[in-house]
């Protein structure tokens, strides 16, 4: 099978849309999906900084959504014509997978980031027969089609705009899942979100839907305006570098305005119960810990690039810090919850999306890096409206 896909051949170069070849149909437990849209996530772009650990050439993209066109074997649980959102890969049989924690699968890094499933080798090539890396996050959805494990695919209502739903499989799932699953936030709780990008704004929407008092921290007024629209109290921080996904700042160069923790404490009546950092900024992480009330919980979703030094006293009185992967979500449970909230007008993620044709993938990356868009969604021309 031949179709177009955006191929990244070097860590420094741009994407090139070219013909690729998928050898063979779905194996047992797989489905072939015609991609209607795929979100661009910072993890896709972080491949450029992976020091060669994520193999190239590769077709990236891991926020895909589309329509099942072929199934393999009788046990996929899916049928031709089903609309699906694609999420991360997991083995399904390790202790964490069996314990409803697939984001902490023993094989998560190998399956999603560093080479995929061994059985996928040589199935995916370019037009000249050169091997492409096995499926990125079980998907490789910067393409017209994706062959995925049925375990990755979550059926959704066919009446929904499937081309917009892909980010529910990772970025929006991460922010909302942190609030719903990791924190279990509810009415009367206070949630501080550091960084009002795609992940942070999803967390704001989820916290508002949960009935929590929410404070959003960012440098950029337009992002704070969005957060306020979604129910958060806006709070401006100091200088930052724009970045897609690293919602407020890189881990270097940001100095929070003096008294940030104190201002958060005043807004949250003595301190927040929960804080979510999407920035990987050590100064902000320390400010967030100081802003917590006793026994408060700070969750980190961005990968730290340098050693994290915590100021004395920041973990006193039962405060704790943890890393949250994929919103601690079981995608088959959380994605339908998010679509129901969207239908009820309580999770308006579509307001964060700008569509780009797949051929404009490099423009989408530039806009993402420059902060001109919160969540780009790439739409293959065959699915464009």
C-alpha positions, 0 to 999 in steps of 0.5 A: 500500500502506497500513500503520502506521509511527512518524513523526517530524515535528519534531526536538523532538517525539515519534514518532506511529504513523500510517498511511503510504502506499507507492506502487508495488511493488518496483522492479528490485533491491528487496524488500518486507519485513514487519518482525518487529522493529527495534532502536532505535539512537542514530543514530536518536535523533541526528536530533534534533541533526542541525541539520536535515540529516536531513530530516523528516518521516520514518520512522526505524529502521535495525536492521530484520529480517523476512520478504520478501513481494515481490521486484522483478526476477530478480536480487535473490537473495532469494525470498518467505518468506526471513528477512532482516536489514537493514543500511546502504545503499551504492551498490555501484559506487564504489571502496570498495564494490568493495573490500569496504568498503561502510561507506565508500561514497562516497555513504554519508552521502547514502544513509543520513543525508541524504535517501536515493536520489533515485528514492525521492522521492514514493514514501513519503507520509503518509495525506494525501499529504504526502511523507515523507523517502526511506528512512532507511538504505535502510530506514525500519524503524520500521514494519510494512513496509519497501521496501529494496534487496536489497543491504541485506538479508542472508538468515538461517536461518528457525529463528532468532527473526527479530524479535530479529535486527535489531540485528545489522545495525548496533549489534551489527555495529559493536561485533563488527566492530570487534573481528573486522575492524578489530582482527583480535583473537585469542588472546593479544591484549588489548582494552579497551572504553570504554562498556558499552552496546549497541555496547560489550557487543557488542565484549566478546562478540566479543573473548571469542569471539575468545579475547582478554583483555578489560577493560570500562570503565563507570560503572554497576555493572549494565553492568559486571555484564553485561560481566563475565558476557560474559567481561570484567574490569570496571573502573569509571570516573568520573561519566558521563551515561547514554545509549543508544549513547553507551555511557559518557558524553557528550563533556562532563562526564566526568572519568575516575578518576585513574590509569585508564590505569595501572589498565588497564596493570596489568590488561593486563600492560603495556598493551592492544593494542587499545581501542575507545571508544564514548563520544566523551569526550575525557578517556577517549580520552586515557586509552585512548591512554595505556593502549595498548602501543607500536603499539597501536590505538584505534578510535572508533565514536561521532561526536565533537561537539567538537574532540578535543585529544590530550595530548602523547605519546599517539601516541608509539611507533607508537600510532594512532587511527582512526574505525571505521564499521559495524565495517568490515563486509561485512554479508552476511559478518559477520551470518551469522558472528554468528548462528552464534556466537549459536547456539553460545552465544558471542555472547548478544546476546539478553540485551541486548534488551527488546521494545516494541510499536511503539506504545510507541516513545516509552517505548522512547526514554525508557528508552534515554535513561535507561539502563533498557534496553541495546537496545530492539527495536520489534515491530509489533503484527502480529508481536507474540507 
